[in-house]
Amino acid sequence: MARGKYTSGERAVAVIGVLAGKGLDAINEQLQADHARDGGDIKLLNEESYKMLVRKYAPSIDAAPDSRWGRTWDHITAPKSLRDL
């Protein structure tokens, strides 16, 4: 059964994904991978929510896709150990 709202973790993945220039498929792949690892109900990002993030949220944060958001995406999707930083 689908949930109504996104969790804070799901929102973080969606927003950082958009700011990192990731497409809807990449964001949903990460949400599915998180669900497979953590369990619980899954809520994928729908196309309209993705478009709203791109049109409204990203500009309001004043952040065009750039390397900082790409590195942030890399860290949340595949964190490195402290010794590798």
Distance bins in CASP14 RR format, pairs under 12 A and 6 or more apart:
PFRMAT RR
TARGET T0000
AUTHOR 0000-0000-0000
RMODE 2
METHOD distances of the structure
MODEL  1
1 40 0 0 0 0 0 1 0 0 0 0 0
1 41 1 0 0 1 0 0 0 0 0 0 0
1 42 0 0 0 0 0 1 0 0 0 0 0
1 43 0 0 0 0 0 1 0 0 0 0 0
2 41 1 0 0 1 0 0 0 0 0 0 0
2 42 0 0 0 0 1 0 0 0 0 0 0
2 43 1 0 0 1 0 0 0 0 0 0 0
2 44 0 0 0 0 1 0 0 0 0 0 0
2 46 0 0 0 0 0 1 0 0 0 0 0
3 10 0 0 0 0 1 0 0 0 0 0 0
3 35 0 0 0 0 0 1 0 0 0 0 0
3 40 0 0 0 0 1 0 0 0 0 0 0
3 41 1 0 1 0 0 0 0 0 0 0 0
3 42 0 0 0 0 1 0 0 0 0 0 0
3 43 1 0 1 0 0 0 0 0 0 0 0
3 44 0 0 0 0 0 1 0 0 0 0 0
4 10 0 0 0 0 0 1 0 0 0 0 0
4 41 0 0 0 0 1 0 0 0 0 0 0
4 43 1 0 0 1 0 0 0 0 0 0 0
4 46 0 0 0 0 0 1 0 0 0 0 0
4 49 0 0 0 0 0 1 0 0 0 0 0
5 11 0 0 0 0 1 0 0 0 0 0 0
5 41 0 0 0 0 0 1 0 0 0 0 0
5 43 1 0 0 1 0 0 0 0 0 0 0
5 49 0 0 0 0 0 1 0 0 0 0 0
6 12 0 0 0 0 1 0 0 0 0 0 0
6 13 0 0 0 0 1 0 0 0 0 0 0
6 14 1 0 0 1 0 0 0 0 0 0 0
6 15 0 0 0 0 1 0 0 0 0 0 0
6 27 0 0 0 0 0 1 0 0 0 0 0
6 31 0 0 0 0 1 0 0 0 0 0 0
6 34 0 0 0 0 0 1 0 0 0 0 0
6 41 0 0 0 0 0 1 0 0 0 0 0
6 42 0 0 0 0 0 1 0 0 0 0 0
6 43 1 0 1 0 0 0 0 0 0 0 0
6 44 0 0 0 0 1 0 0 0 0 0 0
6 45 1 0 0 1 0 0 0 0 0 0 0
6 46 0 0 0 0 0 1 0 0 0 0 0
6 49 0 0 0 0 1 0 0 0 0 0 0
6 50 0 0 0 0 0 1 0 0 0 0 0
6 53 0 0 0 0 0 1 0 0 0 0 0
7 13 0 0 0 0 1 0 0 0 0 0 0
7 14 0 0 0 0 0 1 0 0 0 0 0
7 31 0 0 0 0 0 1 0 0 0 0 0
7 34 0 0 0 0 1 0 0 0 0 0 0
7 35 0 0 0 0 0 1 0 0 0 0 0
7 38 0 0 0 0 0 1 0 0 0 0 0
7 39 0 0 0 0 0 1 0 0 0 0 0
7 40 0 0 0 0 1 0 0 0 0 0 0
7 41 0 0 0 0 1 0 0 0 0 0 0
7 42 0 0 0 0 0 1 0 0 0 0 0
7 43 1 0 0 1 0 0 0 0 0 0 0
8 14 0 0 0 0 0 1 0 0 0 0 0
8 15 0 0 0 0 0 1 0 0 0 0 0
9 15 0 0 0 0 1 0 0 0 0 0 0
9 16 0 0 0 0 1 0 0 0 0 0 0
9 17 0 0 0 0 0 1 0 0 0 0 0
9 27 0 0 0 0 0 1 0 0 0 0 0
9 30 0 0 0 0 0 1 0 0 0 0 0
9 31 0 0 0 0 1 0 0 0 0 0 0
9 34 0 0 0 0 1 0 0 0 0 0 0
9 35 0 0 0 0 0 1 0 0 0 0 0
9 38 0 0 0 0 0 1 0 0 0 0 0
9 43 0 0 0 0 0 1 0 0 0 0 0
9 45 0 0 0 0 0 1 0 0 0 0 0
9 76 0 0 0 0 1 0 0 0 0 0 0
10 16 0 0 0 0 0 1 0 0 0 0 0
10 17 0 0 0 0 0 1 0 0 0 0 0
10 27 0 0 0 0 1 0 0 0 0 0 0
10 28 0 0 0 0 0 1 0 0 0 0 0
10 30 0 0 0 0 1 0 0 0 0 0 0
10 31 1 0 0 1 0 0 0 0 0 0 0
10 32 0 0 0 0 0 1 0 0 0 0 0
10 34 0 0 0 0 1 0 0 0 0 0 0
10 35 0 0 0 0 1 0 0 0 0 0 0
10 38 0 0 0 0 0 1 0 0 0 0 0
10 40 0 0 0 0 0 1 0 0 0 0 0
10 41 0 0 0 0 0 1 0 0 0 0 0
10 42 0 0 0 0 1 0 0 0 0 0 0
10 43 1 0 0 1 0 0 0 0 0 0 0
10 44 0 0 0 0 1 0 0 0 0 0 0
10 45 1 0 0 1 0 0 0 0 0 0 0
10 46 0 0 0 0 0 1 0 0 0 0 0
10 49 0 0 0 0 0 1 0 0 0 0 0
10 53 0 0 0 0 0 1 0 0 0 0 0
10 76 0 0 0 0 0 1 0 0 0 0 0
11 17 0 0 0 0 0 1 0 0 0 0 0
11 18 0 0 0 0 0 1 0 0 0 0 0
11 27 0 0 0 0 0 1 0 0 0 0 0
11 31 0 0 0 0 0 1 0 0 0 0 0
11 43 0 0 0 0 0 1 0 0 0 0 0
11 45 0 0 0 0 1 0 0 0 0 0 0
11 49 0 0 0 0 1 0 0 0 0 0 0
11 53 0 0 0 0 1 0 0 0 0 0 0
11 57 0 0 0 0 1 0 0 0 0 0 0
12 18 0 0 0 0 0 1 0 0 0 0 0
12 19 0 0 0 0 0 1 0 0 0 0 0
12 20 0 0 0 0 0 1 0 0 0 0 0
12 27 0 0 0 0 0 1 0 0 0 0 0
12 30 0 0 0 0 0 1 0 0 0 0 0
12 31 0 0 0 0 0 1 0 0 0 0 0
12 34 0 0 0 0 0 1 0 0 0 0 0
12 45 0 0 0 0 0 1 0 0 0 0 0
12 53 0 0 0 0 0 1 0 0 0 0 0
12 72 0 0 0 0 1 0 0 0 0 0 0
12 73 0 0 0 0 0 1 0 0 0 0 0
12 75 0 0 0 0 0 1 0 0 0 0 0
12 76 1 0 0 1 0 0 0 0 0 0 0
12 77 0 0 0 0 0 1 0 0 0 0 0
13 19 0 0 0 0 0 1 0 0 0 0 0
13 20 0 0 0 0 0 1 0 0 0 0 0
13 22 0 0 0 0 1 0 0 0 0 0 0
13 23 0 0 0 0 0 1 0 0 0 0 0
13 24 0 0 0 0 0 1 0 0 0 0 0
13 26 0 0 0 0 0 1 0 0 0 0 0
13 27 1 0 0 1 0 0 0 0 0 0 0
13 28 0 0 0 0 1 0 0 0 0 0 0
13 29 0 0 0 0 0 1 0 0 0 0 0
13 30 1 0 1 0 0 0 0 0 0 0 0
13 31 1 0 0 1 0 0 0 0 0 0 0
13 32 0 0 0 0 0 1 0 0 0 0 0
13 33 0 0 0 0 1 0 0 0 0 0 0
13 34 1 0 0 1 0 0 0 0 0 0 0
13 35 0 0 0 0 0 1 0 0 0 0 0
13 38 0 0 0 0 0 1 0 0 0 0 0
13 42 0 0 0 0 0 1 0 0 0 0 0
13 43 0 0 0 0 0 1 0 0 0 0 0
13 44 0 0 0 0 0 1 0 0 0 0 0
13 45 0 0 0 0 1 0 0 0 0 0 0
13 50 0 0 0 0 0 1 0 0 0 0 0
13 53 0 0 0 0 0 1 0 0 0 0 0
13 72 0 0 0 0 0 1 0 0 0 0 0
13 73 0 0 0 0 1 0 0 0 0 0 0
13 75 0 0 0 0 0 1 0 0 0 0 0
13 76 1 0 0 1 0 0 0 0 0 0 0
13 77 0 0 0 0 1 0 0 0 0 0 0
14 20 0 0 0 0 0 1 0 0 0 0 0
14 21 0 0 0 0 0 1 0 0 0 0 0
14 22 0 0 0 0 1 0 0 0 0 0 0
14 23 0 0 0 0 0 1 0 0 0 0 0
14 24 0 0 0 0 1 0 0 0 0 0 0
14 26 0 0 0 0 0 1 0 0 0 0 0
14 27 1 0 1 0 0 0 0 0 0 0 0
14 28 0 0 0 0 1 0 0 0 0 0 0
14 30 0 0 0 0 1 0 0 0 0 0 0
14 31 1 0 0 1 0 0 0 0 0 0 0
14 34 0 0 0 0 0 1 0 0 0 0 0
14 43 0 0 0 0 0 1 0 0 0 0 0
14 44 0 0 0 0 1 0 0 0 0 0 0
14 45 1 0 1 0 0 0 0 0 0 0 0
14 46 0 0 0 0 0 1 0 0 0 0 0
14 49 1 0 0 1 0 0 0 0 0 0 0
14 50 1 0 0 1 0 0 0 0 0 0 0
14 51 0 0 0 0 0 1 0 0 0 0 0
14 52 0 0 0 0 0 1 0 0 0 0 0
14 53 1 0 0 1 0 0 0 0 0 0 0
14 54 0 0 0 0 0 1 0 0 0 0 0
14 57 0 0 0 0 1 0 0 0 0 0 0
14 58 0 0 0 0 0 1 0 0 0 0 0
14 73 0 0 0 0 0 1 0 0 0 0 0
14 76 0 0 0 0 0 1 0 0 0 0 0
15 21 0 0 0 0 0 1 0 0 0 0 0
15 22 0 0 0 0 0 1 0 0 0 0 0
15 27 0 0 0 0 1 0 0 0 0 0 0
15 45 0 0 0 0 0 1 0 0 0 0 0
15 49 0 0 0 0 0 1 0 0 0 0 0
15 50 0 0 0 0 0 1 0 0 0 0 0
15 52 0 0 0 0 0 1 0 0 0 0 0
15 53 1 0 0 1 0 0 0 0 0 0 0
15 54 0 0 0 0 0 1 0 0 0 0 0
15 56 0 0 0 0 0 1 0 0 0 0 0
15 57 1 0 0 1 0 0 0 0 0 0 0
15 58 0 0 0 0 1 0 0 0 0 0 0
15 60 0 0 0 0 0 1 0 0 0 0 0
15 61 1 0 0 1 0 0 0 0 0 0 0
15 63 0 0 0 0 1 0 0 0 0 0 0
15 69 0 0 0 0 1 0 0 0 0 0 0
15 72 0 0 0 0 0 1 0 0 0 0 0
15 73 0 0 0 0 0 1 0 0 0 0 0
15 76 0 0 0 0 0 1 0 0 0 0 0
16 22 0 0 0 0 1 0 0 0 0 0 0
16 26 0 0 0 0 0 1 0 0 0 0 0
16 27 0 0 0 0 1 0 0 0 0 0 0
16 30 0 0 0 0 1 0 0 0 0 0 0
16 53 0 0 0 0 0 1 0 0 0 0 0
16 57 0 0 0 0 0 1 0 0 0 0 0
16 58 0 0 0 0 0 1 0 0 0 0 0
16 61 0 0 0 0 0 1 0 0 0 0 0
16 63 0 0 0 0 0 1 0 0 0 0 0
16 65 0 0 0 0 0 1 0 0 0 0 0
16 68 0 0 0 0 0 1 0 0 0 0 0
16 69 1 0 0 1 0 0 0 0 0 0 0
16 70 0 0 0 0 1 0 0 0 0 0 0
16 71 0 0 0 0 0 1 0 0 0 0 0
16 72 1 0 1 0 0 0 0 0 0 0 0
16 73 1 0 1 0 0 0 0 0 0 0 0
16 74 0 0 0 0 0 1 0 0 0 0 0
16 75 0 0 0 0 1 0 0 0 0 0 0
16 76 1 0 0 1 0 0 0 0 0 0 0
16 77 0 0 0 0 1 0 0 0 0 0 0
17 23 1 0 0 1 0 0 0 0 0 0 0
17 24 0 0 0 0 1 0 0 0 0 0 0
17 25 0 0 0 0 0 1 0 0 0 0 0
17 26 1 0 0 1 0 0 0 0 0 0 0
17 27 1 0 1 0 0 0 0 0 0 0 0
17 28 0 0 0 0 0 1 0 0 0 0 0
17 29 0 0 0 0 0 1 0 0 0 0 0
17 30 1 0 0 1 0 0 0 0 0 0 0
17 31 0 0 0 0 0 1 0 0 0 0 0
17 45 0 0 0 0 1 0 0 0 0 0 0
17 50 0 0 0 0 1 0 0 0 0 0 0
17 53 0 0 0 0 1 0 0 0 0 0 0
17 54 0 0 0 0 0 1 0 0 0 0 0
17 57 0 0 0 0 0 1 0 0 0 0 0
17 58 0 0 0 0 1 0 0 0 0 0 0
17 61 0 0 0 0 0 1 0 0 0 0 0
17 63 0 0 0 0 0 1 0 0 0 0 0
17 65 0 0 0 0 1 0 0 0 0 0 0
17 69 1 0 0 1 0 0 0 0 0 0 0
17 70 0 0 0 0 1 0 0 0 0 0 0
17 71 0 0 0 0 0 1 0 0 0 0 0
17 72 0 0 0 0 1 0 0 0 0 0 0
17 73 1 0 1 0 0 0 0 0 0 0 0
17 74 0 0 0 0 0 1 0 0 0 0 0
17 75 0 0 0 0 0 1 0 0 0 0 0
17 76 0 0 0 0 1 0 0 0 0 0 0
17 77 0 0 0 0 1 0 0 0 0 0 0
18 24 0 0 0 0 1 0 0 0 0 0 0
18 26 0 0 0 0 0 1 0 0 0 0 0
18 27 1 0 0 1 0 0 0 0 0 0 0
18 45 0 0 0 0 1 0 0 0 0 0 0
18 49 0 0 0 0 0 1 0 0 0 0 0
18 50 1 0 0 1 0 0 0 0 0 0 0
18 51 0 0 0 0 1 0 0 0 0 0 0
18 52 0 0 0 0 1 0 0 0 0 0 0
18 53 1 0 1 0 0 0 0 0 0 0 0
18 54 1 0 1 0 0 0 0 0 0 0 0
18 55 0 0 0 0 1 0 0 0 0 0 0
18 56 0 0 0 0 0 1 0 0 0 0 0
18 57 1 0 0 1 0 0 0 0 0 0 0
18 58 1 0 1 0 0 0 0 0 0 0 0
18 59 0 0 0 0 0 1 0 0 0 0 0
18 60 0 0 0 0 0 1 0 0 0 0 0
18 61 0 0 0 0 1 0 0 0 0 0 0
18 63 0 0 0 0 1 0 0 0 0 0 0
18 64 0 0 0 0 0 1 0 0 0 0 0
18 65 0 0 0 0 1 0 0 0 0 0 0
18 69 0 0 0 0 1 0 0 0 0 0 0
18 70 0 0 0 0 0 1 0 0 0 0 0
18 72 0 0 0 0 0 1 0 0 0 0 0
18 73 0 0 0 0 1 0 0 0 0 0 0
19 27 0 0 0 0 0 1 0 0 0 0 0
19 53 0 0 0 0 1 0 0 0 0 0 0
19 54 0 0 0 0 1 0 0 0 0 0 0
19 57 0 0 0 0 1 0 0 0 0 0 0
19 58 1 0 1 0 0 0 0 0 0 0 0
19 59 0 0 0 0 0 1 0 0 0 0 0
19 60 0 0 0 0 0 1 0 0 0 0 0
19 61 1 0 0 1 0 0 0 0 0 0 0
19 62 0 0 0 0 0 1 0 0 0 0 0
19 63 1 0 1 0 0 0 0 0 0 0 0
19 64 0 0 0 0 1 0 0 0 0 0 0
19 65 1 0 0 1 0 0 0 0 0 0 0
19 66 0 0 0 0 1 0 0 0 0 0 0
19 67 0 0 0 0 0 1 0 0 0 0 0
19 68 0 0 0 0 1 0 0 0 0 0 0
19 69 1 1 0 0 0 0 0 0 0 0 0
19 70 1 0 0 1 0 0 0 0 0 0 0
19 71 0 0 0 0 0 1 0 0 0 0 0
19 72 1 0 0 1 0 0 0 0 0 0 0
19 73 0 0 0 0 1 0 0 0 0 0 0
19 76 0 0 0 0 0 1 0 0 0 0 0
20 26 0 0 0 0 1 0 0 0 0 0 0
20 27 0 0 0 0 1 0 0 0 0 0 0
20 30 0 0 0 0 0 1 0 0 0 0 0
20 53 0 0 0 0 0 1 0 0 0 0 0
20 54 0 0 0 0 0 1 0 0 0 0 0
20 58 0 0 0 0 0 1 0 0 0 0 0
20 63 0 0 0 0 1 0 0 0 0 0 0
20 64 0 0 0 0 0 1 0 0 0 0 0
20 65 1 0 0 1 0 0 0 0 0 0 0
20 66 0 0 0 0 1 0 0 0 0 0 0
20 67 0 0 0 0 1 0 0 0 0 0 0
20 68 0 0 0 0 1 0 0 0 0 0 0
20 69 1 0 1 0 0 0 0 0 0 0 0
20 70 1 1 0 0 0 0 0 0 0 0 0
20 71 0 0 0 0 1 0 0 0 0 0 0
20 72 1 0 0 1 0 0 0 0 0 0 0
20 73 1 1 0 0 0 0 0 0 0 0 0
20 74 0 0 0 0 1 0 0 0 0 0 0
20 75 0 0 0 0 0 1 0 0 0 0 0
20 76 0 0 0 0 1 0 0 0 0 0 0
20 77 0 0 0 0 1 0 0 0 0 0 0
21 27 0 0 0 0 1 0 0 0 0 0 0
21 50 0 0 0 0 0 1 0 0 0 0 0
21 53 0 0 0 0 0 1 0 0 0 0 0
21 54 0 0 0 0 1 0 0 0 0 0 0
21 58 0 0 0 0 1 0 0 0 0 0 0
21 63 0 0 0 0 0 1 0 0 0 0 0
21 64 0 0 0 0 1 0 0 0 0 0 0
21 65 1 1 0 0 0 0 0 0 0 0 0
21 66 0 0 0 0 1 0 0 0 0 0 0
21 67 0 0 0 0 0 1 0 0 0 0 0
21 68 0 0 0 0 0 1 0 0 0 0 0
21 69 1 0 0 1 0 0 0 0 0 0 0
21 70 1 0 0 1 0 0 0 0 0 0 0
21 72 0 0 0 0 0 1 0 0 0 0 0
21 73 0 0 0 0 1 0 0 0 0 0 0
22 28 0 0 0 0 1 0 0 0 0 0 0
22 29 0 0 0 0 1 0 0 0 0 0 0
22 30 0 0 0 0 1 0 0 0 0 0 0
22 31 0 0 0 0 0 1 0 0 0 0 0
22 45 0 0 0 0 0 1 0 0 0 0 0
22 50 0 0 0 0 1 0 0 0 0 0 0
22 53 0 0 0 0 0 1 0 0 0 0 0
22 54 0 0 0 0 0 1 0 0 0 0 0
22 58 0 0 0 0 0 1 0 0 0 0 0
22 65 0 0 0 0 1 0 0 0 0 0 0
22 69 0 0 0 0 1 0 0 0 0 0 0
22 70 0 0 0 0 1 0 0 0 0 0 0
22 72 0 0 0 0 0 1 0 0 0 0 0
22 73 1 0 0 1 0 0 0 0 0 0 0
22 74 0 0 0 0 0 1 0 0 0 0 0
22 76 0 0 0 0 0 1 0 0 0 0 0
22 77 0 0 0 0 1 0 0 0 0 0 0
23 29 0 0 0 0 1 0 0 0 0 0 0
23 30 0 0 0 0 0 1 0 0 0 0 0
23 45 0 0 0 0 1 0 0 0 0 0 0
23 47 0 0 0 0 0 1 0 0 0 0 0
23 50 1 0 0 1 0 0 0 0 0 0 0
23 51 0 0 0 0 0 1 0 0 0 0 0
23 53 0 0 0 0 0 1 0 0 0 0 0
23 54 0 0 0 0 1 0 0 0 0 0 0
23 65 0 0 0 0 0 1 0 0 0 0 0
23 73 0 0 0 0 0 1 0 0 0 0 0
24 30 0 0 0 0 0 1 0 0 0 0 0
24 31 0 0 0 0 0 1 0 0 0 0 0
24 44 0 0 0 0 1 0 0 0 0 0 0
24 45 1 0 0 1 0 0 0 0 0 0 0
24 46 0 0 0 0 1 0 0 0 0 0 0
24 47 1 0 0 1 0 0 0 0 0 0 0
24 48 0 0 0 0 0 1 0 0 0 0 0
24 49 0 0 0 0 1 0 0 0 0 0 0
24 50 1 0 1 0 0 0 0 0 0 0 0
24 51 0 0 0 0 1 0 0 0 0 0 0
24 52 0 0 0 0 0 1 0 0 0 0 0
24 53 0 0 0 0 1 0 0 0 0 0 0
24 54 0 0 0 0 1 0 0 0 0 0 0
25 31 0 0 0 0 0 1 0 0 0 0 0
25 32 0 0 0 0 0 1 0 0 0 0 0
25 44 0 0 0 0 0 1 0 0 0 0 0
25 45 0 0 0 0 1 0 0 0 0 0 0
25 47 0 0 0 0 0 1 0 0 0 0 0
25 50 0 0 0 0 1 0 0 0 0 0 0
26 32 0 0 0 0 0 1 0 0 0 0 0
26 33 0 0 0 0 0 1 0 0 0 0 0
26 44 0 0 0 0 0 1 0 0 0 0 0
26 45 0 0 0 0 0 1 0 0 0 0 0
26 50 0 0 0 0 0 1 0 0 0 0 0
26 70 0 0 0 0 0 1 0 0 0 0 0
26 73 0 0 0 0 1 0 0 0 0 0 0
26 74 0 0 0 0 0 1 0 0 0 0 0
26 77 0 0 0 0 1 0 0 0 0 0 0
27 33 0 0 0 0 0 1 0 0 0 0 0
27 34 0 0 0 0 0 1 0 0 0 0 0
27 43 0 0 0 0 0 1 0 0 0 0 0
27 44 0 0 0 0 1 0 0 0 0 0 0
27 45 1 0 1 0 0 0 0 0 0 0 0
27 46 0 0 0 0 0 1 0 0 0 0 0
27 47 0 0 0 0 0 1 0 0 0 0 0
27 49 0 0 0 0 1 0 0 0 0 0 0
27 50 1 0 0 1 0 0 0 0 0 0 0
27 53 0 0 0 0 1 0 0 0 0 0 0
27 54 0 0 0 0 0 1 0 0 0 0 0
27 73 0 0 0 0 1 0 0 0 0 0 0
27 76 0 0 0 0 0 1 0 0 0 0 0
27 77 0 0 0 0 1 0 0 0 0 0 0
28 34 0 0 0 0 0 1 0 0 0 0 0
28 35 0 0 0 0 0 1 0 0 0 0 0
28 42 0 0 0 0 1 0 0 0 0 0 0
28 43 0 0 0 0 0 1 0 0 0 0 0
28 44 1 0 1 0 0 0 0 0 0 0 0
28 45 1 0 1 0 0 0 0 0 0 0 0
28 46 0 0 0 0 1 0 0 0 0 0 0
28 47 0 0 0 0 0 1 0 0 0 0 0
28 49 0 0 0 0 0 1 0 0 0 0 0
28 50 0 0 0 0 1 0 0 0 0 0 0
29 35 0 0 0 0 0 1 0 0 0 0 0
29 36 0 0 0 0 0 1 0 0 0 0 0
29 44 0 0 0 0 1 0 0 0 0 0 0
29 45 0 0 0 0 0 1 0 0 0 0 0
29 77 0 0 0 0 1 0 0 0 0 0 0
30 36 0 0 0 0 0 1 0 0 0 0 0
30 37 0 0 0 0 0 1 0 0 0 0 0
30 38 0 0 0 0 0 1 0 0 0 0 0
30 42 0 0 0 0 0 1 0 0 0 0 0
30 44 0 0 0 0 0 1 0 0 0 0 0
30 45 0 0 0 0 1 0 0 0 0 0 0
30 73 0 0 0 0 1 0 0 0 0 0 0
30 74 0 0 0 0 0 1 0 0 0 0 0
30 76 0 0 0 0 1 0 0 0 0 0 0
30 77 1 0 1 0 0 0 0 0 0 0 0
30 78 0 0 0 0 1 0 0 0 0 0 0
31 37 0 0 0 0 0 1 0 0 0 0 0
31 38 0 0 0 0 0 1 0 0 0 0 0
31 39 0 0 0 0 0 1 0 0 0 0 0
31 40 0 0 0 0 0 1 0 0 0 0 0
31 41 0 0 0 0 0 1 0 0 0 0 0
31 42 1 0 0 1 0 0 0 0 0 0 0
31 43 1 0 0 1 0 0 0 0 0 0 0
31 44 1 0 1 0 0 0 0 0 0 0 0
31 45 1 0 0 1 0 0 0 0 0 0 0
31 46 0 0 0 0 0 1 0 0 0 0 0
31 49 0 0 0 0 0 1 0 0 0 0 0
31 50 0 0 0 0 0 1 0 0 0 0 0
31 76 0 0 0 0 0 1 0 0 0 0 0
31 77 0 0 0 0 0 1 0 0 0 0 0
32 38 0 0 0 0 0 1 0 0 0 0 0
32 39 0 0 0 0 0 1 0 0 0 0 0
32 42 1 0 0 1 0 0 0 0 0 0 0
32 43 0 0 0 0 0 1 0 0 0 0 0
32 44 1 0 0 1 0 0 0 0 0 0 0
32 45 0 0 0 0 0 1 0 0 0 0 0
32 77 0 0 0 0 0 1 0 0 0 0 0
33 39 0 0 0 0 0 1 0 0 0 0 0
33 42 0 0 0 0 0 1 0 0 0 0 0
33 44 0 0 0 0 0 1 0 0 0 0 0
33 76 0 0 0 0 0 1 0 0 0 0 0
33 77 1 0 0 1 0 0 0 0 0 0 0
33 78 0 0 0 0 1 0 0 0 0 0 0
34 40 0 0 0 0 0 1 0 0 0 0 0
34 41 0 0 0 0 0 1 0 0 0 0 0
34 42 0 0 0 0 1 0 0 0 0 0 0
34 43 0 0 0 0 0 1 0 0 0 0 0
34 44 0 0 0 0 0 1 0 0 0 0 0
34 76 0 0 0 0 1 0 0 0 0 0 0
34 77 0 0 0 0 1 0 0 0 0 0 0
34 78 0 0 0 0 0 1 0 0 0 0 0
35 41 0 0 0 0 1 0 0 0 0 0 0
35 42 1 0 1 0 0 0 0 0 0 0 0
35 43 0 0 0 0 1 0 0 0 0 0 0
35 44 0 0 0 0 1 0 0 0 0 0 0
36 42 0 0 0 0 1 0 0 0 0 0 0
37 77 0 0 0 0 0 1 0 0 0 0 0
43 49 0 0 0 0 1 0 0 0 0 0 0
44 50 0 0 0 0 1 0 0 0 0 0 0
45 51 0 0 0 0 0 1 0 0 0 0 0
45 52 0 0 0 0 0 1 0 0 0 0 0
45 53 0 0 0 0 1 0 0 0 0 0 0
45 54 0 0 0 0 0 1 0 0 0 0 0
46 52 0 0 0 0 1 0 0 0 0 0 0
46 53 0 0 0 0 0 1 0 0 0 0 0
47 53 0 0 0 0 0 1 0 0 0 0 0
47 54 0 0 0 0 0 1 0 0 0 0 0
48 54 0 0 0 0 0 1 0 0 0 0 0
48 55 0 0 0 0 0 1 0 0 0 0 0
48 56 0 0 0 0 0 1 0 0 0 0 0
49 55 0 0 0 0 0 1 0 0 0 0 0
49 56 0 0 0 0 0 1 0 0 0 0 0
49 57 0 0 0 0 1 0 0 0 0 0 0
50 56 0 0 0 0 0 1 0 0 0 0 0
50 57 0 0 0 0 0 1 0 0 0 0 0
50 58 0 0 0 0 0 1 0 0 0 0 0
51 57 0 0 0 0 0 1 0 0 0 0 0
51 58 0 0 0 0 0 1 0 0 0 0 0
52 58 0 0 0 0 1 0 0 0 0 0 0
52 59 0 0 0 0 0 1 0 0 0 0 0
52 60 0 0 0 0 0 1 0 0 0 0 0
53 59 0 0 0 0 0 1 0 0 0 0 0
53 60 0 0 0 0 0 1 0 0 0 0 0
53 61 0 0 0 0 1 0 0 0 0 0 0
53 63 0 0 0 0 0 1 0 0 0 0 0
54 60 0 0 0 0 0 1 0 0 0 0 0
54 61 0 0 0 0 0 1 0 0 0 0 0
54 63 0 0 0 0 0 1 0 0 0 0 0
54 64 0 0 0 0 0 1 0 0 0 0 0
54 65 0 0 0 0 1 0 0 0 0 0 0
57 63 0 0 0 0 1 0 0 0 0 0 0
58 64 1 0 0 1 0 0 0 0 0 0 0
58 65 0 0 0 0 1 0 0 0 0 0 0
58 66 0 0 0 0 0 1 0 0 0 0 0
58 69 0 0 0 0 1 0 0 0 0 0 0
59 65 0 0 0 0 0 1 0 0 0 0 0
61 68 0 0 0 0 0 1 0 0 0 0 0
61 69 0 0 0 0 1 0 0 0 0 0 0
63 69 1 0 0 1 0 0 0 0 0 0 0
63 70 0 0 0 0 0 1 0 0 0 0 0
63 72 0 0 0 0 0 1 0 0 0 0 0
64 70 0 0 0 0 0 1 0 0 0 0 0
65 71 0 0 0 0 0 1 0 0 0 0 0
65 72 0 0 0 0 0 1 0 0 0 0 0
65 73 0 0 0 0 1 0 0 0 0 0 0
66 72 0 0 0 0 0 1 0 0 0 0 0
66 73 0 0 0 0 0 1 0 0 0 0 0
67 73 0 0 0 0 0 1 0 0 0 0 0
67 74 0 0 0 0 0 1 0 0 0 0 0
68 74 0 0 0 0 0 1 0 0 0 0 0
68 75 0 0 0 0 0 1 0 0 0 0 0
69 75 0 0 0 0 0 1 0 0 0 0 0
69 76 0 0 0 0 0 1 0 0 0 0 0
70 76 0 0 0 0 1 0 0 0 0 0 0
70 77 0 0 0 0 1 0 0 0 0 0 0
70 78 0 0 0 0 0 1 0 0 0 0 0
71 77 0 0 0 0 0 1 0 0 0 0 0
71 78 0 0 0 0 0 1 0 0 0 0 0
71 79 0 0 0 0 0 1 0 0 0 0 0
71 80 0 0 0 0 0 1 0 0 0 0 0
71 85 0 0 0 0 0 1 0 0 0 0 0
72 78 0 0 0 0 0 1 0 0 0 0 0
72 79 0 0 0 0 0 1 0 0 0 0 0
73 79 0 0 0 0 0 1 0 0 0 0 0
74 80 0 0 0 0 1 0 0 0 0 0 0
74 84 0 0 0 0 0 1 0 0 0 0 0
74 85 0 0 0 0 0 1 0 0 0 0 0
75 81 0 0 0 0 0 1 0 0 0 0 0
75 82 0 0 0 0 0 1 0 0 0 0 0
75 84 0 0 0 0 0 1 0 0 0 0 0
75 85 0 0 0 0 1 0 0 0 0 0 0
78 84 0 0 0 0 0 1 0 0 0 0 0
79 85 0 0 0 0 1 0 0 0 0 0 0
END
